Amino acid sequence: MAKGKTLCNLCGKEFNERDMQENFGIHTRVGYGSKYDGDDVELDLCCECFDKLMDRIIPEFKINPIIENM
């Protein structure tokens, strides 16, 4: 990966200005209680992939993480 560029983990495209503004990502070290204990998570999603991922996983949630602000 080129230094200073952010790539979407899902589709691999380089972030454009809008993707950089929205900054959909998870950057953390996983604590205990997961099969990923101690691993680092560096997840960046472009706007399109964020929408695709949320459309797929929201039906799995008992409590919807999306709060509409209209």
PDB file of N, H, CA, C and O in Angstrom:
ATOM      1  N   MET A   1       0.851  -1.175   0.000  1.00  0.00           N
ATOM      2  CA  MET A   1       0.000   0.000   0.000  1.00  0.00           C
ATOM      3  C   MET A   1       0.896   1.238   0.000  1.00  0.00           C
ATOM      4  O   MET A   1       1.898   1.306   0.712  1.00  0.00           O
ATOM      5  N   ALA A   2       0.507   2.209  -0.816  1.00  0.00           N
ATOM      6  H   ALA A   2      -0.307   2.154  -1.395  1.00  0.00           H
ATOM      7  CA  ALA A   2       1.277   3.439  -0.896  1.00  0.00           C
ATOM      8  C   ALA A   2       1.137   4.225   0.406  1.00  0.00           C
ATOM      9  O   ALA A   2       0.061   4.294   0.999  1.00  0.00           O
ATOM     10  N   LYS A   3       2.245   4.811   0.830  1.00  0.00           N
ATOM     11  H   LYS A   3       3.120   4.755   0.349  1.00  0.00           H
ATOM     12  CA  LYS A   3       2.241   5.557   2.087  1.00  0.00           C
ATOM     13  C   LYS A   3       1.306   6.763   1.972  1.00  0.00           C
ATOM     14  O   LYS A   3       1.325   7.494   0.981  1.00  0.00           O
ATOM     15  N   GLY A   4       0.483   6.952   3.018  1.00  0.00           N
ATOM     16  H   GLY A   4       0.467   6.358   3.822  1.00  0.00           H
ATOM     17  CA  GLY A   4      -0.397   8.095   3.048  1.00  0.00           C
ATOM     18  C   GLY A   4      -1.723   7.897   2.344  1.00  0.00           C
ATOM     19  O   GLY A   4      -2.590   8.766   2.431  1.00  0.00           O
ATOM     20  N   LYS A   5      -1.912   6.790   1.652  1.00  0.00           N
ATOM     21  H   LYS A   5      -1.207   6.084   1.582  1.00  0.00           H
ATOM     22  CA  LYS A   5      -3.168   6.542   0.953  1.00  0.00           C
ATOM     23  C   LYS A   5      -3.993   5.553   1.756  1.00  0.00           C
ATOM     24  O   LYS A   5      -3.465   4.623   2.365  1.00  0.00           O
ATOM     25  N   THR A   6      -5.287   5.774   1.744  1.00  0.00           N
ATOM     26  H   THR A   6      -5.716   6.529   1.250  1.00  0.00           H
ATOM     27  CA  THR A   6      -6.185   4.853   2.441  1.00  0.00           C
ATOM     28  C   THR A   6      -6.929   4.037   1.406  1.00  0.00           C
ATOM     29  O   THR A   6      -7.486   4.580   0.452  1.00  0.00           O
ATOM     30  N   LEU A   7      -6.934   2.727   1.601  1.00  0.00           N
ATOM     31  H   LEU A   7      -6.482   2.285   2.375  1.00  0.00           H
ATOM     32  CA  LEU A   7      -7.624   1.815   0.699  1.00  0.00           C
ATOM     33  C   LEU A   7      -8.765   1.137   1.434  1.00  0.00           C
ATOM     34  O   LEU A   7      -8.653   0.827   2.620  1.00  0.00           O
ATOM     35  N   CYS A   8      -9.862   0.908   0.730  1.00  0.00           N
ATOM     36  H   CYS A   8      -9.954   1.160  -0.234  1.00  0.00           H
ATOM     37  CA  CYS A   8     -11.002   0.200   1.300  1.00  0.00           C
ATOM     38  C   CYS A   8     -10.629  -1.268   1.475  1.00  0.00           C
ATOM     39  O   CYS A   8     -10.174  -1.913   0.531  1.00  0.00           O
ATOM     40  N   ASN A   9     -10.820  -1.791   2.674  1.00  0.00           N
ATOM     41  H   ASN A   9     -11.190  -1.266   3.441  1.00  0.00           H
ATOM     42  CA  ASN A   9     -10.510  -3.201   2.918  1.00  0.00           C
ATOM     43  C   ASN A   9     -11.422  -4.134   2.132  1.00  0.00           C
ATOM     44  O   ASN A   9     -11.019  -5.252   1.810  1.00  0.00           O
ATOM     45  N   LEU A  10     -12.640  -3.703   1.815  1.00  0.00           N
ATOM     46  H   LEU A  10     -12.967  -2.795   2.077  1.00  0.00           H
ATOM     47  CA  LEU A  10     -13.588  -4.589   1.145  1.00  0.00           C
ATOM     48  C   LEU A  10     -13.373  -4.629  -0.365  1.00  0.00           C
ATOM     49  O   LEU A  10     -13.246  -5.713  -0.934  1.00  0.00           O
ATOM     50  N   CYS A  11     -13.328  -3.474  -1.026  1.00  0.00           N
ATOM     51  H   CYS A  11     -13.430  -2.593  -0.563  1.00  0.00           H
ATOM     52  CA  CYS A  11     -13.211  -3.463  -2.492  1.00  0.00           C
ATOM     53  C   CYS A  11     -11.810  -3.127  -2.984  1.00  0.00           C
ATOM     54  O   CYS A  11     -11.490  -3.381  -4.146  1.00  0.00           O
ATOM     55  N   GLY A  12     -10.964  -2.556  -2.116  1.00  0.00           N
ATOM     56  H   GLY A  12     -11.224  -2.350  -1.173  1.00  0.00           H
ATOM     57  CA  GLY A  12      -9.585  -2.253  -2.482  1.00  0.00           C
ATOM     58  C   GLY A  12      -9.363  -0.908  -3.145  1.00  0.00           C
ATOM     59  O   GLY A  12      -8.225  -0.555  -3.453  1.00  0.00           O
ATOM     60  N   LYS A  13     -10.445  -0.135  -3.375  1.00  0.00           N
ATOM     61  H   LYS A  13     -11.370  -0.421  -3.125  1.00  0.00           H
ATOM     62  CA  LYS A  13     -10.243   1.151  -4.063  1.00  0.00           C
ATOM     63  C   LYS A  13      -9.596   2.171  -3.134  1.00  0.00           C
ATOM     64  O   LYS A  13      -9.756   2.127  -1.914  1.00  0.00           O
ATOM     65  N   GLU A  14      -8.858   3.096  -3.757  1.00  0.00           N
ATOM     66  H   GLU A  14      -8.729   3.132  -4.748  1.00  0.00           H
ATOM     67  CA  GLU A  14      -8.268   4.195  -2.997  1.00  0.00           C
ATOM     68  C   GLU A  14      -9.376   5.167  -2.610  1.00  0.00           C
ATOM     69  O   GLU A  14     -10.256   5.479  -3.412  1.00  0.00           O
ATOM     70  N   PHE A  15      -9.317   5.636  -1.376  1.00  0.00           N
ATOM     71  H   PHE A  15      -8.601   5.383  -0.724  1.00  0.00           H
ATOM     72  CA  PHE A  15     -10.327   6.573  -0.890  1.00  0.00           C
ATOM     73  C   PHE A  15     -10.291   7.876  -1.688  1.00  0.00           C
ATOM     74  O   PHE A  15      -9.224   8.409  -1.994  1.00  0.00           O
ATOM     75  N   ASN A  16     -11.489   8.375  -2.017  1.00  0.00           N
ATOM     76  H   ASN A  16     -12.355   7.943  -1.769  1.00  0.00           H
ATOM     77  CA  ASN A  16     -11.599   9.700  -2.610  1.00  0.00           C
ATOM     78  C   ASN A  16     -11.875  10.694  -1.480  1.00  0.00           C
ATOM     79  O   ASN A  16     -11.887  10.319  -0.308  1.00  0.00           O
ATOM     80  N   GLU A  17     -12.094  11.947  -1.833  1.00  0.00           N
ATOM     81  H   GLU A  17     -12.085  12.252  -2.785  1.00  0.00           H
ATOM     82  CA  GLU A  17     -12.293  12.984  -0.818  1.00  0.00           C
ATOM     83  C   GLU A  17     -13.512  12.696   0.063  1.00  0.00           C
ATOM     84  O   GLU A  17     -13.463  12.899   1.276  1.00  0.00           O
ATOM     85  N   ARG A  18     -14.601  12.225  -0.545  1.00  0.00           N
ATOM     86  H   ARG A  18     -14.641  12.061  -1.530  1.00  0.00           H
ATOM     87  CA  ARG A  18     -15.811  11.933   0.232  1.00  0.00           C
ATOM     88  C   ARG A  18     -15.564  10.790   1.213  1.00  0.00           C
ATOM     89  O   ARG A  18     -15.990  10.857   2.366  1.00  0.00           O
ATOM     90  N   ASP A  19     -14.880   9.748   0.762  1.00  0.00           N
ATOM     91  H   ASP A  19     -14.533   9.694  -0.174  1.00  0.00           H
ATOM     92  CA  ASP A  19     -14.569   8.616   1.646  1.00  0.00           C
ATOM     93  C   ASP A  19     -13.721   9.080   2.829  1.00  0.00           C
ATOM     94  O   ASP A  19     -13.935   8.652   3.964  1.00  0.00           O
ATOM     95  N   MET A  20     -12.754   9.962   2.552  1.00  0.00           N
ATOM     96  H   MET A  20     -12.580  10.310   1.631  1.00  0.00           H
ATOM     97  CA  MET A  20     -11.889  10.474   3.613  1.00  0.00           C
ATOM     98  C   MET A  20     -12.693  11.301   4.621  1.00  0.00           C
ATOM     99  O   MET A  20     -12.440  11.226   5.824  1.00  0.00           O
ATOM    100  N   GLN A  21     -13.653  12.082   4.138  1.00  0.00           N
ATOM    101  H   GLN A  21     -13.858  12.143   3.161  1.00  0.00           H
ATOM    102  CA  GLN A  21     -14.484  12.899   5.029  1.00  0.00           C
ATOM    103  C   GLN A  21     -15.323  12.021   5.947  1.00  0.00           C
ATOM    104  O   GLN A  21     -15.426  12.292   7.143  1.00  0.00           O
ATOM    105  N   GLU A  22     -15.919  10.977   5.395  1.00  0.00           N
ATOM    106  H   GLU A  22     -15.835  10.757   4.423  1.00  0.00           H
ATOM    107  CA  GLU A  22     -16.824  10.128   6.174  1.00  0.00           C
ATOM    108  C   GLU A  22     -16.063   9.251   7.158  1.00  0.00           C
ATOM    109  O   GLU A  22     -16.523   9.032   8.279  1.00  0.00           O
ATOM    110  N   ASN A  23     -14.900   8.748   6.747  1.00  0.00           N
ATOM    111  H   ASN A  23     -14.526   8.926   5.837  1.00  0.00           H
ATOM    112  CA  ASN A  23     -14.011   8.028   7.658  1.00  0.00           C
ATOM    113  C   ASN A  23     -14.689   6.847   8.357  1.00  0.00           C
ATOM    114  O   ASN A  23     -14.678   6.755   9.585  1.00  0.00           O
ATOM    115  N   PHE A  24     -15.281   5.941   7.563  1.00  0.00           N
ATOM    116  H   PHE A  24     -15.289   6.016   6.566  1.00  0.00           H
ATOM    117  CA  PHE A  24     -15.886   4.742   8.129  1.00  0.00           C
ATOM    118  C   PHE A  24     -14.787   3.743   8.438  1.00  0.00           C
ATOM    119  O   PHE A  24     -14.213   3.144   7.529  1.00  0.00           O
ATOM    120  N   GLY A  25     -14.495   3.564   9.715  1.00  0.00           N
ATOM    121  H   GLY A  25     -14.962   4.051  10.453  1.00  0.00           H
ATOM    122  CA  GLY A  25     -13.434   2.640  10.051  1.00  0.00           C
ATOM    123  C   GLY A  25     -13.462   2.199  11.494  1.00  0.00           C
ATOM    124  O   GLY A  25     -14.102   2.810  12.351  1.00  0.00           O
ATOM    125  N   ILE A  26     -12.750   1.121  11.732  1.00  0.00           N
ATOM    126  H   ILE A  26     -12.230   0.625  11.036  1.00  0.00           H
ATOM    127  CA  ILE A  26     -12.529   0.603  13.079  1.00  0.00           C
ATOM    128  C   ILE A  26     -11.029   0.409  13.214  1.00  0.00           C
ATOM    129  O   ILE A  26     -10.408  -0.298  12.421  1.00  0.00           O
ATOM    130  N   HIS A  27     -10.457   1.043  14.221  1.00  0.00           N
ATOM    131  H   HIS A  27     -10.961   1.618  14.866  1.00  0.00           H
ATOM    132  CA  HIS A  27      -9.016   0.945  14.472  1.00  0.00           C
ATOM    133  C   HIS A  27      -8.845   0.711  15.963  1.00  0.00           C
ATOM    134  O   HIS A  27      -8.942   1.639  16.766  1.00  0.00           O
ATOM    135  N   THR A  28      -8.590  -0.526  16.320  1.00  0.00           N
ATOM    136  H   THR A  28      -8.511  -1.280  15.668  1.00  0.00           H
ATOM    137  CA  THR A  28      -8.529  -0.873  17.740  1.00  0.00           C
ATOM    138  C   THR A  28      -7.764  -2.180  17.937  1.00  0.00           C
ATOM    139  O   THR A  28      -7.542  -2.938  16.993  1.00  0.00           O
ATOM    140  N   ARG A  29      -7.376  -2.419  19.159  1.00  0.00           N
ATOM    141  H   ARG A  29      -7.557  -1.804  19.926  1.00  0.00           H
ATOM    142  CA  ARG A  29      -6.813  -3.719  19.536  1.00  0.00           C
ATOM    143  C   ARG A  29      -7.927  -4.499  20.215  1.00  0.00           C
ATOM    144  O   ARG A  29      -8.613  -3.980  21.095  1.00  0.00           O
ATOM    145  N   VAL A  30      -8.102  -5.734  19.805  1.00  0.00           N
ATOM    146  H   VAL A  30      -7.544  -6.156  19.090  1.00  0.00           H
ATOM    147  CA  VAL A  30      -9.168  -6.569  20.343  1.00  0.00           C
ATOM    148  C   VAL A  30      -8.771  -7.051  21.727  1.00  0.00           C
ATOM    149  O   VAL A  30      -7.680  -7.584  21.929  1.00  0.00           O
ATOM    150  N   GLY A  31      -9.680  -6.853  22.678  1.00  0.00           N
ATOM    151  H   GLY A  31     -10.567  -6.420  22.514  1.00  0.00           H
ATOM    152  CA  GLY A  31      -9.450  -7.309  24.040  1.00  0.00           C
ATOM    153  C   GLY A  31      -9.781  -8.784  24.189  1.00  0.00           C
ATOM    154  O   GLY A  31      -9.847  -9.521  23.204  1.00  0.00           O
ATOM    155  N   TYR A  32      -9.984  -9.196  25.396  1.00  0.00           N
ATOM    156  H   TYR A  32      -9.930  -8.597  26.196  1.00  0.00           H
ATOM    157  CA  TYR A  32     -10.253 -10.601  25.673  1.00  0.00           C
ATOM    158  C   TYR A  32     -11.725 -10.912  25.497  1.00  0.00           C
ATOM    159  O   TYR A  32     -12.575 -10.029  25.620  1.00  0.00           O
ATOM    160  N   GLY A  33     -12.025 -12.167  25.208  1.00  0.00           N
ATOM    161  H   GLY A  33     -11.335 -12.884  25.108  1.00  0.00           H
ATOM    162  CA  GLY A  33     -13.395 -12.609  25.024  1.00  0.00           C
ATOM    163  C   GLY A  33     -13.749 -12.829  23.566  1.00  0.00           C
ATOM    164  O   GLY A  33     -14.903 -13.116  23.246  1.00  0.00           O
ATOM    165  N   SER A  34     -12.780 -12.700  22.681  1.00  0.00           N
ATOM    166  H   SER A  34     -11.843 -12.467  22.940  1.00  0.00           H
ATOM    167  CA  SER A  34     -12.987 -12.888  21.247  1.00  0.00           C
ATOM    168  C   SER A  34     -11.942 -13.872  20.739  1.00  0.00           C
ATOM    169  O   SER A  34     -10.884 -14.031  21.348  1.00  0.00           O
ATOM    170  N   LYS A  35     -12.237 -14.522  19.638  1.00  0.00           N
ATOM    171  H   LYS A  35     -13.097 -14.393  19.144  1.00  0.00           H
ATOM    172  CA  LYS A  35     -11.219 -15.399  19.045  1.00  0.00           C
ATOM    173  C   LYS A  35     -10.073 -14.594  18.446  1.00  0.00           C
ATOM    174  O   LYS A  35      -9.067 -15.168  18.029  1.00  0.00           O
ATOM    175  N   TYR A  36     -10.214 -13.262  18.398  1.00  0.00           N
ATOM    176  H   TYR A  36     -11.031 -12.796  18.737  1.00  0.00           H
ATOM    177  CA  TYR A  36      -9.172 -12.384  17.880  1.00  0.00           C
ATOM    178  C   TYR A  36      -8.425 -11.648  18.989  1.00  0.00           C
ATOM    179  O   TYR A  36      -7.835 -10.594  18.749  1.00  0.00           O
ATOM    180  N   ASP A  37      -8.449 -12.201  20.202  1.00  0.00           N
ATOM    181  H   ASP A  37      -8.928 -13.057  20.397  1.00  0.00           H
ATOM    182  CA  ASP A  37      -7.780 -11.604  21.362  1.00  0.00           C
ATOM    183  C   ASP A  37      -6.372 -11.128  21.010  1.00  0.00           C
ATOM    184  O   ASP A  37      -5.562 -11.879  20.466  1.00  0.00           O
ATOM    185  N   GLY A  38      -6.102  -9.865  21.334  1.00  0.00           N
ATOM    186  H   GLY A  38      -6.760  -9.255  21.776  1.00  0.00           H
ATOM    187  CA  GLY A  38      -4.763  -9.316  21.158  1.00  0.00           C
ATOM    188  C   GLY A  38      -4.435  -8.855  19.746  1.00  0.00           C
ATOM    189  O   GLY A  38      -3.398  -8.228  19.533  1.00  0.00           O
ATOM    190  N   ASP A  39      -5.299  -9.152  18.775  1.00  0.00           N
ATOM    191  H   ASP A  39      -6.141  -9.662  18.949  1.00  0.00           H
ATOM    192  CA  ASP A  39      -5.043  -8.726  17.401  1.00  0.00           C
ATOM    193  C   ASP A  39      -5.430  -7.264  17.224  1.00  0.00           C
ATOM    194  O   ASP A  39      -6.288  -6.745  17.938  1.00  0.00           O
ATOM    195  N   ASP A  40      -4.791  -6.613  16.271  1.00  0.00           N
ATOM    196  H   ASP A  40      -4.095  -7.034  15.691  1.00  0.00           H
ATOM    197  CA  ASP A  40      -5.150  -5.246  15.906  1.00  0.00           C
ATOM    198  C   ASP A  40      -6.121  -5.285  14.739  1.00  0.00           C
ATOM    199  O   ASP A  40      -5.980  -6.101  13.828  1.00  0.00           O
ATOM    200  N   VAL A  41      -7.104  -4.401  14.771  1.00  0.00           N
ATOM    201  H   VAL A  41      -7.219  -3.738  15.511  1.00  0.00           H
ATOM    202  CA  VAL A  41      -8.065  -4.260  13.683  1.00  0.00           C
ATOM    203  C   VAL A  41      -7.815  -2.912  13.023  1.00  0.00           C
ATOM    204  O   VAL A  41      -7.881  -1.872  13.678  1.00  0.00           O
ATOM    205  N   GLU A  42      -7.531  -2.931  11.744  1.00  0.00           N
ATOM    206  H   GLU A  42      -7.477  -3.775  11.211  1.00  0.00           H
ATOM    207  CA  GLU A  42      -7.361  -1.729  10.930  1.00  0.00           C
ATOM    208  C   GLU A  42      -8.312  -1.877   9.756  1.00  0.00           C
ATOM    209  O   GLU A  42      -7.925  -2.368   8.695  1.00  0.00           O
ATOM    210  N   LEU A  43      -9.556  -1.454   9.941  1.00  0.00           N
ATOM    211  H   LEU A  43      -9.871  -1.055  10.802  1.00  0.00           H
ATOM    212  CA  LEU A  43     -10.614  -1.626   8.946  1.00  0.00           C
ATOM    213  C   LEU A  43     -11.049  -0.264   8.435  1.00  0.00           C
ATOM    214  O   LEU A  43     -11.486   0.586   9.210  1.00  0.00           O
ATOM    215  N   ASP A  44     -10.929  -0.058   7.132  1.00  0.00           N
ATOM    216  H   ASP A  44     -10.575  -0.749   6.502  1.00  0.00           H
ATOM    217  CA  ASP A  44     -11.382   1.166   6.480  1.00  0.00           C
ATOM    218  C   ASP A  44     -12.334   0.776   5.359  1.00  0.00           C
ATOM    219  O   ASP A  44     -12.045  -0.127   4.574  1.00  0.00           O
ATOM    220  N   LEU A  45     -13.475   1.463   5.287  1.00  0.00           N
ATOM    221  H   LEU A  45     -13.710   2.196   5.925  1.00  0.00           H
ATOM    222  CA  LEU A  45     -14.472   1.184   4.260  1.00  0.00           C
ATOM    223  C   LEU A  45     -14.807   2.453   3.498  1.00  0.00           C
ATOM    224  O   LEU A  45     -15.003   3.509   4.098  1.00  0.00           O
ATOM    225  N   CYS A  46     -14.872   2.350   2.166  1.00  0.00           N
ATOM    226  H   CYS A  46     -14.712   1.491   1.679  1.00  0.00           H
ATOM    227  CA  CYS A  46     -15.354   3.469   1.377  1.00  0.00           C
ATOM    228  C   CYS A  46     -16.868   3.591   1.613  1.00  0.00           C
ATOM    229  O   CYS A  46     -17.488   2.693   2.182  1.00  0.00           O
ATOM    230  N   CYS A  47     -17.433   4.677   1.184  1.00  0.00           N
ATOM    231  H   CYS A  47     -16.929   5.406   0.721  1.00  0.00           H
ATOM    232  CA  CYS A  47     -18.862   4.922   1.429  1.00  0.00           C
ATOM    233  C   CYS A  47     -19.743   3.821   0.836  1.00  0.00           C
ATOM    234  O   CYS A  47     -20.691   3.368   1.477  1.00  0.00           O
ATOM    235  N   GLU A  48     -19.431   3.398  -0.378  1.00  0.00           N
ATOM    236  H   GLU A  48     -18.661   3.766  -0.899  1.00  0.00           H
ATOM    237  CA  GLU A  48     -20.238   2.378  -1.029  1.00  0.00           C
ATOM    238  C   GLU A  48     -20.175   1.042  -0.284  1.00  0.00           C
ATOM    239  O   GLU A  48     -21.197   0.379  -0.107  1.00  0.00           O
ATOM    240  N   CYS A  49     -18.996   0.656   0.145  1.00  0.00           N
ATOM    241  H   CYS A  49     -18.166   1.194   0.001  1.00  0.00           H
ATOM    242  CA  CYS A  49     -18.848  -0.614   0.856  1.00  0.00           C
ATOM    243  C   CYS A  49     -19.447  -0.550   2.256  1.00  0.00           C
ATOM    244  O   CYS A  49     -19.967  -1.550   2.750  1.00  0.00           O
ATOM    245  N   PHE A  50     -19.382   0.619   2.903  1.00  0.00           N
ATOM    246  H   PHE A  50     -18.960   1.431   2.501  1.00  0.00           H
ATOM    247  CA  PHE A  50     -20.046   0.775   4.189  1.00  0.00           C
ATOM    248  C   PHE A  50     -21.531   0.491   4.025  1.00  0.00           C
ATOM    249  O   PHE A  50     -22.113  -0.255   4.812  1.00  0.00           O
ATOM    250  N   ASP A  51     -22.151   1.084   2.999  1.00  0.00           N
ATOM    251  H   ASP A  51     -21.678   1.690   2.359  1.00  0.00           H
ATOM    252  CA  ASP A  51     -23.578   0.849   2.753  1.00  0.00           C
ATOM    253  C   ASP A  51     -23.862  -0.632   2.491  1.00  0.00           C
ATOM    254  O   ASP A  51     -24.807  -1.190   3.049  1.00  0.00           O
ATOM    255  N   LYS A  52     -23.053  -1.263   1.651  1.00  0.00           N
ATOM    256  H   LYS A  52     -22.285  -0.809   1.198  1.00  0.00           H
ATOM    257  CA  LYS A  52     -23.251  -2.690   1.338  1.00  0.00           C
ATOM    258  C   LYS A  52     -23.136  -3.554   2.593  1.00  0.00           C
ATOM    259  O   LYS A  52     -23.953  -4.446   2.818  1.00  0.00           O
ATOM    260  N   LEU A  53     -22.122  -3.281   3.400  1.00  0.00           N
ATOM    261  H   LEU A  53     -21.459  -2.556   3.217  1.00  0.00           H
ATOM    262  CA  LEU A  53     -21.911  -4.068   4.617  1.00  0.00           C
ATOM    263  C   LEU A  53     -23.072  -3.884   5.590  1.00  0.00           C
ATOM    264  O   LEU A  53     -23.584  -4.857   6.144  1.00  0.00           O
ATOM    265  N   MET A  54     -23.480  -2.644   5.796  1.00  0.00           N
ATOM    266  H   MET A  54     -23.064  -1.853   5.347  1.00  0.00           H
ATOM    267  CA  MET A  54     -24.582  -2.380   6.723  1.00  0.00           C
ATOM    268  C   MET A  54     -25.873  -3.033   6.235  1.00  0.00           C
ATOM    269  O   MET A  54     -26.625  -3.586   7.037  1.00  0.00           O
ATOM    270  N   ASP A  55     -26.138  -2.975   4.927  1.00  0.00           N
ATOM    271  H   ASP A  55     -25.527  -2.525   4.276  1.00  0.00           H
ATOM    272  CA  ASP A  55     -27.338  -3.626   4.379  1.00  0.00           C
ATOM    273  C   ASP A  55     -27.337  -5.126   4.663  1.00  0.00           C
ATOM    274  O   ASP A  55     -28.392  -5.727   4.861  1.00  0.00           O
ATOM    275  N   ARG A  56     -26.143  -5.725   4.683  1.00  0.00           N
ATOM    276  H   ARG A  56     -25.286  -5.236   4.522  1.00  0.00           H
ATOM    277  CA  ARG A  56     -26.039  -7.167   4.948  1.00  0.00           C
ATOM    278  C   ARG A  56     -26.155  -7.525   6.420  1.00  0.00           C
ATOM    279  O   ARG A  56     -26.754  -8.543   6.766  1.00  0.00           O
ATOM    280  N   ILE A  57     -25.579  -6.684   7.301  1.00  0.00           N
ATOM    281  H   ILE A  57     -25.092  -5.857   7.020  1.00  0.00           H
ATOM    282  CA  ILE A  57     -25.526  -7.098   8.712  1.00  0.00           C
ATOM    283  C   ILE A  57     -26.639  -6.535   9.584  1.00  0.00           C
ATOM    284  O   ILE A  57     -26.926  -7.104  10.638  1.00  0.00           O
ATOM    285  N   ILE A  58     -27.272  -5.445   9.186  1.00  0.00           N
ATOM    286  H   ILE A  58     -27.038  -4.983   8.330  1.00  0.00           H
ATOM    287  CA  ILE A  58     -28.337  -4.875  10.024  1.00  0.00           C
ATOM    288  C   ILE A  58     -29.431  -5.898  10.330  1.00  0.00           C
ATOM    289  O   ILE A  58     -29.907  -5.926  11.465  1.00  0.00           O
ATOM    290  N   PRO A  59     -29.856  -6.737   9.386  1.00  0.00           N
ATOM    291  CA  PRO A  59     -30.894  -7.724   9.727  1.00  0.00           C
ATOM    292  C   PRO A  59     -30.489  -8.690  10.842  1.00  0.00           C
ATOM    293  O   PRO A  59     -31.357  -9.303  11.465  1.00  0.00           O
ATOM    294  N   GLU A  60     -29.190  -8.837  11.105  1.00  0.00           N
ATOM    295  H   GLU A  60     -28.485  -8.339  10.599  1.00  0.00           H
ATOM    296  CA  GLU A  60     -28.702  -9.736  12.148  1.00  0.00           C
ATOM    297  C   GLU A  60     -28.776  -9.126  13.552  1.00  0.00           C
ATOM    298  O   GLU A  60     -28.747  -9.853  14.545  1.00  0.00           O
ATOM    299  N   PHE A  61     -28.869  -7.807  13.637  1.00  0.00           N
ATOM    300  H   PHE A  61     -28.893  -7.216  12.830  1.00  0.00           H
ATOM    301  CA  PHE A  61     -28.854  -7.115  14.921  1.00  0.00           C
ATOM    302  C   PHE A  61     -30.200  -7.205  15.629  1.00  0.00           C
ATOM    303  O   PHE A  61     -31.251  -7.099  14.996  1.00  0.00           O
ATOM    304  N   LYS A  62     -30.162  -7.397  16.924  1.00  0.00           N
ATOM    305  H   LYS A  62     -29.309  -7.483  17.438  1.00  0.00           H
ATOM    306  CA  LYS A  62     -31.362  -7.294  17.762  1.00  0.00           C
ATOM    307  C   LYS A  62     -31.714  -5.821  17.959  1.00  0.00           C
ATOM    308  O   LYS A  62     -32.890  -5.460  18.006  1.00  0.00           O
ATOM    309  N   ILE A  63     -30.688  -4.969  18.074  1.00  0.00           N
ATOM    310  H   ILE A  63     -29.733  -5.262  18.036  1.00  0.00           H
ATOM    311  CA  ILE A  63     -30.870  -3.530  18.228  1.00  0.00           C
ATOM    312  C   ILE A  63     -30.176  -2.863  17.044  1.00  0.00           C
ATOM    313  O   ILE A  63     -28.962  -2.977  16.874  1.00  0.00           O
ATOM    314  N   ASN A  64     -30.964  -2.166  16.232  1.00  0.00           N
ATOM    315  H   ASN A  64     -31.950  -2.072  16.371  1.00  0.00           H
ATOM    316  CA  ASN A  64     -30.429  -1.525  15.037  1.00  0.00           C
ATOM    317  C   ASN A  64     -29.435  -0.428  15.439  1.00  0.00           C
ATOM    318  O   ASN A  64     -29.779   0.454  16.226  1.00  0.00           O
ATOM    319  N   PRO A  65     -28.203  -0.476  14.904  1.00  0.00           N
ATOM    320  CA  PRO A  65     -27.209   0.535  15.253  1.00  0.00           C
ATOM    321  C   PRO A  65     -27.382   1.858  14.510  1.00  0.00           C
ATOM    322  O   PRO A  65     -26.690   2.830  14.812  1.00  0.00           O
ATOM    323  N   ILE A  66     -28.295   1.904  13.545  1.00  0.00           N
ATOM    324  H   ILE A  66     -28.857   1.114  13.300  1.00  0.00           H
ATOM    325  CA  ILE A  66     -28.518   3.116  12.771  1.00  0.00           C
ATOM    326  C   ILE A  66     -29.619   3.956  13.407  1.00  0.00           C
ATOM    327  O   ILE A  66     -30.736   3.484  13.619  1.00  0.00           O
ATOM    328  N   ILE A  67     -29.287   5.197  13.705  1.00  0.00           N
ATOM    329  H   ILE A  67     -28.380   5.580  13.533  1.00  0.00           H
ATOM    330  CA  ILE A  67     -30.259   6.154  14.255  1.00  0.00           C
ATOM    331  C   ILE A  67     -30.463   7.211  13.186  1.00  0.00           C
ATOM    332  O   ILE A  67     -29.570   8.014  12.914  1.00  0.00           O
ATOM    333  N   GLU A  68     -31.644   7.208  12.581  1.00  0.00           N
ATOM    334  H   GLU A  68     -32.370   6.555  12.802  1.00  0.00           H
ATOM    335  CA  GLU A  68     -31.901   8.146  11.485  1.00  0.00           C
ATOM    336  C   GLU A  68     -32.111   9.544  12.037  1.00  0.00           C
ATOM    337  O   GLU A  68     -32.863   9.753  12.989  1.00  0.00           O
ATOM    338  N   ASN A  69     -31.432  10.492  11.418  1.00  0.00           N
ATOM    339  H   ASN A  69     -30.821  10.323  10.645  1.00  0.00           H
ATOM    340  CA  ASN A  69     -31.532  11.913  11.793  1.00  0.00           C
ATOM    341  C   ASN A  69     -32.046  12.689  10.595  1.00  0.00           C
ATOM    342  O   ASN A  69     -31.269  13.245   9.819  1.00  0.00           O
ATOM    343  N   MET A  70     -33.328  12.719  10.458  1.00  0.00           N
ATOM    344  H   MET A  70     -33.959  12.267  11.088  1.00  0.00           H
ATOM    345  CA  MET A  70     -33.934  13.438   9.334  1.00  0.00           C
ATOM    346  C   MET A  70     -34.629  14.671   9.810  1.00  0.00           C
ATOM    347  O   MET A  70     -35.200  15.407   9.006  1.00  0.00           O
TER     348      MET A  70
END
